[in-house]
Amino acid sequence: EAGLADKTTMKIEDLISPVTREELFTNILGKKPHVFLANEYRKEFFSNIITWKQFSDYVNNHRGSAGLQVITPQGNKLCMEKNNLHSDFRPYWDFENRYEVLKVFRNWQAGGSVILTKASMLTPNISAIAGCLEDNIPHSAADAHFYCSPCEDATSFSVHADQDDNFLVHAIGEVHWQVFTKQSRTECVIDTVLGPGDLLYIPKGTYHKAEPVTARISISVPVAIIKGSHPLSRDYCDFEKFNS
């Protein structure tokens, strides 16, 4: 089709190796958390999802962000949807549910974290991972939320459980993970530090906690299983080809 360029793709076998597709669906998916330790392929693919420069450019373009949240050093959550990431002063060209870059940056300098939500189309590699899961898990639609922290012990969420199955992709830096049983917030079944190329699967409803060990960007890829759902189009439209 005119205007469409070859998009970056990923095979499910490459995403979950050495686990097989059969093992994923029979023993892991929906049943138990699992760590897929990095191999050379995943390490290279995940490390090329995003750079700190791309992250900085995205946050600075505050009028073009689909969604952004902040975790303050005190552990409070601020987000565009709750309209509490800015002062009362509103620039003429800005919109209502917005954020102020300086407020986000000062929080970052103080050791808070930033979450880029609704970001599964942010770069080709993260779109490829989300698309791979959608192609192989029936009735699924995936998104991506980039969890970005500036330093060791930067503030993140306390122990919590999510409503969707989650694949945690590690792109930059290291994260200390604790994953608990579905029945408990204290009985730990995974306690490990993960870094670039590692992949962690957590079934929905399973309590977990992540703490940055270094500056990090790790990406939550939630997979909603809803019959009749339609995932995003992941076609790459090459506008450059039609320059004259």
Salt bridges, closest charged atoms under 4 A:
ASP57 OD2 - LYS53 NZ 2.83
GLU81 OE2 - LYS118 NZ 3.16
ASP94 OD2 - HIS62 ND1 3.77
ASP94 OD2 - ARG98 NH1 3.75
GLU100 OE2 - ARG98 NH1 3.99
GLU134 OE1 - ARG234 NE 2.97
ASP162 OD1 - HIS160 NE2 3.62
ASP162 OD2 - HIS208 NE2 3.28
ASP191 OD1 - HIS176 NE2 2.58
GLU211 OE1 - HIS176 ND1 3.54
GLU211 OE2 - LYS209 NZ 3.19
ASP235 OD1 - LYS7 NZ 3.96
